Amino acid sequence: MHKRLAVFAVLGSLAACGNPGSAVDGPPPEAVAVDGAPSANGPAMGAQGATLKTVKARRRLVCGVNQGLIGFAYPDNRGRWRGFDVDFCRAMAAAIFGDPNAVRFQPLSSKERFTAVVSGEVDVLWRNTTWTLSRDSGNALDFAGVNYYDGQGFMVPKSLNVHSVTELNGARICVQTGTTTELTLADYFRARGLKYEPVVVETEDQARANYAKEACDALTTDVSQLAAVRSTLSNPNDHIILPEVVSKEPLGPAVRQGDSQWRDIVAWTLYATILAEELGITQANVDQMRRNSKDPETRRLLGVEGGMGAMLGLSNDWAYRIIKAEGNYGEIFQRNIGRTSPMKLERGINALWSTDKPGLMYSPPVR
């Protein structure tokens, strides 16, 4: 028998006998419930309009990102930050300054991210962060939309011959602390009477390393992150992502509470890319569309008419700047995490609402 399957068998039998050491025999860890973030009674919240003034005075946006997640935020061999979330940071810089490079990237761990926003260390967090009620209302944060709809999944080596999460009873599972993933794992297994041995780690790098060296039988995190991890393994095809998606993980940007103008700028940076895709505006044709389009919403979006930028405290060509610099949502998705990228992710529910296979991506109208 494969040595890891043998471990499975022993753990599974212990679980069936009511192993008192299981992580799901008691309440979930206290740290999970509050994500290690400051409460709304912590540091002072932002003042209305203050953030944009601060950013403009500094002449640079400070954007909190992942410490290194392929496809989403990572420094390349030359030290240049790249990725899906990184492109939205650059889009914001383009909207504010007309320069997508007027941004400093601050890599943050899952534990550091919320404190960094609330304390003002970063202006905005674009870092694969799940929008939840407790985070939105209790941690002095405001979420400004969803740029990627995700869900928690599980990855295992093909050699284990496991095809469903229900076959992981008694397994060792690598999970990162201070995340919604840890709580969802406990909830999912407890609800189904399954046991598991948590292998808790502090960082995503540690989770990847533990999984790679067989310190756990399965790795659980968002499916997008599992795809990123798999792409970095020595033999990616030797690992499978199980079919079950066990949670809703709407990932999106977060800012400090108390400055609705800044939240609007973050939200409409995202919406501009989504609406541009819907209207057929691309990085390549945005100049032509701005000159020649007769469509009223296209003209308002690109700043030809309507004075929409002034409502945000930006120039009227704010959205034109975004699309010229970074492209529309579909272009950002495709080059970073889409089918032709190393991640090879399908659009799925992240497709536009108006496509033949409708997704959830939808922008409010510009009017």
C-alpha positions, 0 to 999 in steps of 0.5 A: 500500500502507498505509504500515504494511503496507509496513513489515511487508513489509520487516521480514518479508523481513528476518526470512526472511533471518535478521535478526541484529537480531531480539530472539529470536535470543538469550536473553531480556533478563536483567531479564525472568527475575527481573522486577526484584524482590528475591530471597528473600535480600533484606529481612527477611521478615514475622513471623507475625501482625505485619502485622495488628497493624501495620495495626490500629495504623495504622487503615488498610490500605495497598494497592498498585494499578496506576497507572491501568488502566481497569476494574481500578484508576484514579482517577476525575474526583474522585480516588476510586479505582475498579476491580476490584482496588480493590474487593478492597482495600476488601473487605479494609478492610471485613473488618478495620475494618468500613469499606471506606474505611479504605484508602490506595491506593498506585499502583505501576509494574510495576518498583516493585510487588514491592519495595514489598511486600517492604519493607513500603511496602504491606501487600498488592498487588492489581495485575494481577500474574501468579502464577508459580513464580519470583515465589512462591518466589524473591522473598520473596512469597506469592500468596494466590489468583487473582481473575482468570484472564487470558492474553496477547494481541495488539491490532492496527489493523483497517487492517492486515488481520491476523487471526492472531499468525502474520501478525505476522512481522517486526512492531514490537511494543510490550511493557512491560519487567519483566513476564512479557509480555516473556518470553512474547513472546520465547518464543512467537515463537522457538518458531515461528520468527517474528521481531519488532522489540520496542518496549520501554517502561517503563510501561503509559501509554507502551505505550498512547501508542506504539501510539496514535501508530503507533510499533508495529504491535501491542501485547501484554499481558494480554487484559484490559489490551488491552480497557482500552486499546482502550476509551480509544482515539479510535476503539475499533472500529478495533482488534481483539484477535487470537484467540490467547491465548498464555499463562496469566496467573493474576492475584492478590494478593501479600503478604510471605512469613512471615506466614501469618495475613495471607496467609489474610486476603487469600485468604479475602477473595477466597474470601468473595466467590466463595462468596457468589456461589455461595450466592446472597448479594448486597449487597442480600440479605445482611442477609436471608440473615444473619437467615433462612438455615438453610443451615449454610455460609451461616450460618458464612460470615456469622458467625451460627455457627461462630466462623470469624472468630476463626481469622483474627484478625477479628470473626466477621462479617468476610465479612458486612462484605465482602459488605455493602460490596462485594457478591459476586464476580459483582457486583464483576466486573460493575460494573467489567469485565463486559458492561455496563461500558466493558470489556465482558468476558465471564465466560468462565473467570472464571465459577463452577465450578458454572454451566451454562458452568463456569469456574475460580472456586472457593472452599474450603468454610467449615467 
